[in-house]
Amino acid sequence: MRAQQPTNALAGSFQRPKCAIARRSKCRAASTICQLPNSPNPTLAYLYRRFLANRFLQGVSPGWFLEIGVGRGRFFDDLIKHGFHGICLDLNSELIVEHQQGEVLRSRVVEFRSQNFFAIEERFDLIVAFEVLEHYEQDLDCLRKWLELLQPTGTLIFSVPAHMRQWTGNDTRAGHARRYEKRELMEKLKTCGFKVEDFWCYGFPLLNLTYPLSVGLSRPAITAPQVIESGDARMTDFQKTASSGNRLFPGVSGWLFREALWFPWLQFQRLFLRGDLGTGYLVKCRPKQT
């Protein structure tokens, strides 16, 4: 039996917006989104994920979404343009306040909450979780909860860092429990009841070269960030996870990491997505039909 959509006042007032920007040309050869987003990206790796995640949105019907760990990201801008509405979560209350003070357009279709996703009870047509799963020692609990939060025909799009051999101080500082291997992640998804539709290893070759340098662009908080009151024992380090969205020089990185500036490299990586050479995995999957 299909679960009902959330009935809270906010959700009931949401209206699916019409696409704000029409496509001006057809995409070439099963290619990328033609309209290049103008909103900034906090890191080069996030830009890579966002670029590819837009491709995953093709064929996904607009509906009610949940983004877990929004950080300083702006993928919700792309979701709005595709006709989605929903909720963005983060453990860092300060980042949530920044988003809540954003444009009026977003305030009508997206709610920002400082909340643990384990406390959510609604069900969604789409769940997005960039760089979240690796923070949990008990990652199977996360995958099972995401399955519970999805509608039977819903879609999960998420990313994780790849290959333990690429572990750096950035992983330690961010509170990561692990970096994943392809076989390991595929088996965990199968165990938890997901059917994988696409599994890409992104970033090669550019991110392989720049990732060690990016360690200096993430920063430990000078003071502890304002976070939700209770921690989560499933996490490797709750405080580090809550601080992991912080970046040095966010204004500069927001200007530098725009899609138009990096478009040739973003396209070039497509040659290697089916391999296992990059720095991260991007996955699209659905609940396994029984």
Buried (B, 14 or more C-beta within 10 A) or exposed (E): EEBEBBEEEEBEEBEEBEEEEEEEEEEEEEEBBEBBBEBBBBBBBBBBBBBBBBBBBEEBEBBBBBBBBBBBBBBBBBBBBBBBBBBBBBBBBBBBEBBBEBEEEBEBBBBBBBBBBEEBEBBBBBBBBBBBBBBBEBBBBBBBBBBBBBBEEBBBBBBBBBBEEBEBEBBEBBBBBBBBBBEEBBEBBEEBBBEBBBBBBBBBBBBBEBBEEBEEBBEEBEEEBBBBEEBBEBBBBBBBBBBBBBBEEBEEBBEBBBBEEBEEBBEEBBEBBEEBBBBBBBBBBBBEEE
